């Protein structure tokens, strides 16, 4: 069974300490409006009034034509990384998500991208993994294309 993977704690700690984002800038510090700001580390919603980080994230090892970069959120204070997540809170706020498979070379595997109802996301991920070219899957917002999390094979 596939598993949802949160951002790596080392990356998060660096950003929480003011480290540079994908554009070489420190994260912005703002207060959560409580309107569904999902932390990509604990995979929970950041509570209203809590300080959060907004930064540019490129969930790929290097810049290349398929390496999408976009805004994401983190808790500004230390939070516990989501482990063994099957359907974390942060992925329950939207009726649907965009998922798409990537190769071991970090390129989109064409034909794997689809918008799926949240309730069918993991079943569709399992179907995408039947393609031997797919090494991992990204979960993205179906409306804004923001990176949410990664799905890996077990």
For each residue, the residues with C-beta under 8 A, 3 or more apart:
1: 86 122 126 154
2: 122 125 126 129 137 151 152 153 154
3: 84 85 86 151 152 153 154
4: 43 82 85 86 87 88 91 139 149 150 151
5: 85 149 150 151 152
6: 40 41 42 43 81 82 83 85 88 149
7: 11 12 40 41 57 74 81
8: 11 12 81
9: 12 13 41 81
10: 13 14
11: 7 8 14 15
12: 7 8 9 15 16 40 41 74 79 81
13: 9 10 16 17 78
14: 10 11 17 19
15: 11 12 18 19 21 27 53 55 74
16: 12 13 53 74 75 76 77 78
17: 13 14
18: 15 26 27
19: 14 15 26
20: 23 24 25 26
21: 15 24 25 26 27 55 56 57
22: 55 56 57 58 69
23: 20 56 69
24: 20 21
25: 20 21 55 56
26: 18 19 20 21 55
27: 15 18 21 53 54 55 74
28: 53 54 55
29: 51 52 53 76
30: 51 52 54
31: 49 50 51 52
32: 35 37 46 47 48 49 50 51 52 73
33: 37 48
34: 37 45 46 47 48 49
35: 32
36: 45 93
37: 32 33 34 45 46 52 73
38: 43 44 45 46 73 89 90 91 93 148
39: 42 43 44 45 46 52 73 74 75 79 90
40: 6 7 12 43 57 72 73 74 90 147 148 149
41: 6 7 9 12 74 75 79 81 82
42: 6 39 75 79 80 81 82 90
43: 4 6 38 39 40 82 85 88 89 90 91 149
44: 38 39 79 82 88 89 90
45: 34 36 37 38 39 89 90 93
46: 32 34 37 38 39 50 52 73 75
47: 32 34 50
48: 32 33 34
49: 31 32 34
50: 31 32 46 47 75 76 77
51: 29 30 31 32 76 77
52: 29 30 31 32 37 39 46 73 74 75 76
53: 15 16 27 28 29 73 74 75 76
54: 27 28 30 71 72 73
55: 15 21 22 25 26 27 28 71 72 74
56: 21 22 23 25 69 70 71
57: 7 21 22 40 69 70 71 72 147
58: 22 63 67 68 69
59: 68 138 147 150
60: 63 64 66 67 68 106
61: 106
62: 67 106
63: 58 60 67
64: 60 67 106 107
65:
66: 60 102 106 107 108
67: 58 60 62 63 64 106
68: 58 59 60 145 147
69: 22 23 56 57 58
70: 56 57 144 145 146 147
71: 54 55 56 57 146
72: 40 54 55 57 146 147
73: 32 37 38 39 40 46 52 53 54
74: 7 12 15 16 27 39 40 41 52 53 55 79
75: 16 39 41 42 46 50 52 53 78 79
76: 16 29 50 51 52 53
77: 16 50 51
78: 13 16 75
79: 12 39 41 42 44 74 75
80: 42
81: 6 7 8 9 12 41 42
82: 4 6 41 42 43 44 85 88
83: 6
84: 3
85: 3 4 5 6 43 82 88 149
86: 1 3 4 122
87: 4 91 92 118 121 122
88: 4 6 43 44 82 85 91 92 149
89: 38 43 44 45 92
90: 38 39 40 42 43 44 45 93 148 149
91: 4 38 43 87 88 94 97 118 121 139 148 149
92: 87 88 89 118
93: 36 38 45 90
94: 91 97 118 141 142 143
95: 117 118
96: 115 116 117 118 142
97: 91 94 115 116 118 121 139 140 141 142 148
98: 113 114 115 139 140 141 142 145
99: 112 113 114 116 121 124 125 128 137 138 139 140 151
100: 108 109 112 113 114 128 137 138 140
101: 108 109 112 113 128 129 131 133 134 135 136 137
102: 66 106 107 108 109 134 135 136 137 138
103: 106 107 108 109 133 134 135
104: 135
105:
106: 60 61 62 64 66 67 102 103
107: 64 66 102 103
108: 66 100 101 102 103 112 113
109: 100 101 102 103 112 131 133 134
110: 113
111: 131
112: 99 100 101 108 109 128 131 134 137
113: 98 99 100 101 108 110
114: 98 99 100 124
115: 96 97 98 142
116: 96 97 99 120 121 124
117: 95 96 120 121
118: 87 91 92 94 95 96 97 121
119:
120: 116 117 123 124
121: 87 91 97 99 116 117 118 124 125 139
122: 1 2 86 87 125 126 151
123: 120 126 127
124: 99 114 116 120 121 127 128
125: 2 99 121 122 128 129 137 151
126: 1 2 122 123 129 130
127: 123 124 130
128: 99 100 101 112 124 125 131 134 137
129: 2 101 125 126 134 137 153
130: 126 127
131: 101 109 111 112 128 134
132:
133: 101 103 109
134: 101 102 103 109 112 128 129 131 137
135: 101 102 103 104
136: 101 102 150 151 152 153
137: 2 99 100 101 102 112 125 128 129 134 150 151 152
138: 59 99 100 102 147 148 149 150 151
139: 4 91 97 98 99 121 147 148 149 150 151
140: 97 98 99 100 145 146 147 148
141: 94 97 98 144 145 146 148
142: 94 96 97 98 115
143: 94
144: 70 141
145: 68 70 98 140 141
146: 70 71 72 140 141
147: 40 57 59 68 70 72 138 139 140
148: 38 40 90 91 97 138 139 140 141
149: 4 5 6 40 43 85 88 90 91 138 139
150: 4 5 59 136 137 138 139
151: 2 3 4 5 99 122 125 136 137 138 139
152: 2 3 5 136 137
153: 2 3 129 136
154: 1 2 3
